[in-house]
Amino acid sequence: MNLLHLKPYRLTTAEILYHMPDHPALLQSFIWQDLDLAPDFPVLFKFLEFWNRSLDGKLHSVKVATAGLITPAEFRFAGVELKLH
């Protein structure tokens, strides 16, 4: 098990829409996924800062979704009791 699983890290997925550098009227989609800390998302914001600083495509919008890494198990009880001997 990775140590990040023990901290409050969550699997974070972001859909990033950006303007294509050669055709600014067109939008392109980019999917980014990493482990991050909700609700501050420091890893995502670091990536978006890199994008603004280093890439030509101007950001249009970012949609974010998160999911916990460790979730409680689901239990279902059987409606039958079996006895041996």
N, C-alpha and C positions, 0 to 999 in steps of 0.2 A: 504494500500500500504506500502510495506517495504521501509525504508529509503534508502536502497542500490539502489533502482530503480531510485532515484533522482540523484545519483552520476553517474560517467561514468562507472559503473560496467557493465560487459557483461557476459552472460552465456557462460562459457568456457568448452569445452569438449576436453579431451586429450586421445588419444589412445597410451598406453605405451606398447612397446614390450620389454620383458626382457627374459634373459636366465634362464631356470629352474635350480634351485640349484643342483638337483640330476642328471640332464641330460643337461649339458651346451650347447650341440649342438642343442637342441630344444628351440624354442622361444614360449613364451606364451603371450597372449594379455590381457591387463587390461584396462578397460574404467574408466576414472576419470571425474567427472563433478562437477563444483562449480561456484559461482560468483567470477569474478576476474577482474582486471584492465588491459586492453590491452593498449599498447603492452609490458609492463614490466612483467606482470603476477606474482606478488609477492606471491599470494596464491599457484599457481602451483609450483613455485620454492621452496617454503617452504615445500610442500608435497614431491617433488623430493629429497630435502635434507634429509628429514626424511627417505625416501626410501633407499637412499644410506647409511645412518647411521645405520638403524635398520633392514633392510630386507636382506635376502641372495641372492635374484635374482638380478644379475647384469643387469643394464639397457642397452638395445640395441639401441632403438630409441623412440622418442616421436613426435606424430603428433598432432597439436593443431588446433581447429576450434572455432570461437567465433560468437555470435549473440547478437545484441542489445536487451535490455529488453523492451524498449519503442520505438515503431516505428510509423511513421505517418500512419494514417488510409488511406485506399484506397477508393477513391470515383469514382463512375461511374455515369454518367448522363444518365438519361432515354431519349430516343428519342421521348417521348410522353408528351404532355401537357394536363392535365385534368382540366376542370373548373366546379365548382359547382355554380349553379344559374347564 
